[in-house]
Structure formats: structure tokens, C-alpha cells
Amino acid sequence: MKTSLVLEGGAIRDIFTMGVLDVFYHHGIRFDQAVGVSAGAAFGVNFKSHQPGRALRYNKNYGMRDDYASWKHWRSTGDLYNVDMCYRLIPDILDPFDYDTFEEDPMDFWVCATDIVSGKPTFYKLKNGHGIDMEWIHASASIPIFAQPVEIKGHYYWDGGVSDSIPIDFFPRFGPTKQVVITTQPRNYRKDPKENRLLYRQIFKNSFPAVYERLRTRAADYNAVLEQMKQLETNSEILVIAPPEPVDVKTIKNPPHMVQRAYDMGTNQGLRYLSQVKGFIE
């Protein structure tokens, strides 16, 4: 039976996830396969490249800079985060990503993005982190309204969280598996169905109807997955690690101490669950 890792998105809240994963890395916990959504993919790939602390480091070093993420950049380009900096300058120059180790590590790493025509989740298995792999990571983390759709081989994609925020049904398609799920919201969190409903209707209903339908039902779909997770955990089919309280970060412009606090919350939860995770997957 394979072991699987499922990483929810959540923008900078996923620094919590990296705190958990860095504890796993330092204690020799590995998985056969992983799937990441949005920042769960963008940050989570550092687990496969054997670079604990890297996501924490570059978010602390560059998170306050306008050329990393700013409303000014969004108004001029349609992207809240600077695509060139996030997906070229940082991984290739400023804080190099270990592409060789990523490719050599045996864990399969999948990312989830949303096809803007069909509204369906699309899963892609990364190979070496270069080229088209980086485009899929970019697509998975491109939130509607805050980012332009990403074109890959004639198809356009937005954030995977639009269609499958926590893809717990993905790996079971391939056979029996034990899944460790890391969320970025506390266990008692539920989405409000009324949140942004009018905004989504105004922006997406006519221009991107399939995306609109996903966004219209997203809260109900998300909350249903959380209830499914509760049942699966009761049956010992999955193990869920969630923040003990809301991760106190902003969409952008988080000072280093706020980033560090989110990371420390993750390391504390990772240590708390360490023996439980070892027993579960072994």
C-alpha cells in the first residue's frame, strides 16, 4: 500500500504546511507520492527537492518587496505576484531550487490546476521542475481575479483550489493508499457560501461560465470534503494535520515575524503529530 501526501493551498498560509513538512524531512518521514494545490504545490515541491527552510527563507527575504507581490503590480499586469520573480528569478538565481535532487527523488509529485473552459481539475505529474513543470506550478497557484490564466499547450488554467481544494479522492483512483492531509485552516473552519457570491457572478458568469459554476458551489463542495475527511479519519483511512488556530497572515506584505510565526505553528504541529504519522504510514 502506497503512502500519500495531500497539500491544501492557502497562499502564505502554506508556510504552516512547510513547517510540518520540514519536521517530516528532518525526522526521515518520506512518502511515495504527493499532490499539491496552489501554494501547497509552489511551496511543497521543496520537500521533494530536499530543501527544508527554503520557502520560509525566500518569503521572509522578499515578502515585503513590491517586486515580489503588490497591488501596484496587480493593477499594471493583472498578477498580484510577480510571475518573473516567483518562477524564474527566485528559483534560478536568488534562492536556487535544486532541480537535480527534485528529479532524482523517487516521490511522485503532482499538481492540480483548473481548466478554465471545462471547470474541471487537471492533474499533472512534475518531472524535473524545469520549463513546463514550472508553468504547471504557476497555473496551480494562479488565483482568479488576482492572477491571469496560465496558458499551457493551448489550454488555459487557473488555481487548482477552484475545482479541487483538497484532492483526497485523487490517489485512491490508482489503488489502496494511506493519506496524510495537511490543511491550512483549523479543523472547525467552514467556508461561507455567501462570501464573494455577487463578485463572482459579476466577473465570471458570462466570461468564464464553467469557472463561475465552480466558484458558485465552491463553499458547499469544500465543506462536503471536510465532512468526508472527518469520516475517513474516523475509519483510520487518512490522517489530518491542521493548524490549531487560524494562521494569522495577510494576502501579501507579511513582515518576517509573521511568516516565522506561521512556520513555527507548523513545526509545533509537525512535532506533535510525529509519532502518530510514523505509526500511521508504517
Beta strands, then each sheet from edge to edge (+ up, - down):
strand 1: 2-7
strand 2: 33-37
strand 3: 108-115
strand 4: 121-125
strand 5: 150-152
strand 6: 155-159
strand 7: 177-182
strand 8: 238-241
sheet 1: 4+ 3- 2- 1- 7- 8-
sheet 2: 4+ 3- 6+ 5-
end
